[in-house]
């Protein structure tokens, strides 16, 4: 149990945004899991989205920059 606490402490000190984003995405995903089995894909999406949001928050990126980075170039304004 001590190793888990050390890991969580290290994550919180080095990657607080990603940890928080992943936890929030996990919680939101669990809500969708209780709605139905086929919503498991939505669960994974929320966890991933939380991770991306947390990483952007750590880097103090604007959300528009994150979306622009994730979208293929054909969907961006030139």
Secondary structure by P-SEA (a helix, b strand, c coil): caaaaaaaaaaaaccaaaaaaaaaaaaaaaaaaaacccaaaaaaaaaaaaaaaaaaaaacccaaaaaaaacccccccc
